[in-house]
Amino acid sequence: MLFTPSGTFYSKVQFKTEEEVEKVVARNFKLLFGAYSILLPKSLIRTYDG
């Protein structure tokens, strides 16, 4: 468990799938990475190897 100075409570969670983690990150990316962050959809990201 973790409490922040503002009184927010966080608890450790075991995710079942990577997709579940991706959904949580997508919904909370501004909180996780800052107000000036952008999130590119996975479908737009291409690599040389595919």
Buried (B, 14 or more C-beta within 10 A) or exposed (E): EEEEEEEEEEEEEEEEEEEEEEEEEEEEEEEEEEEEEEEEEEEEEEEEEE
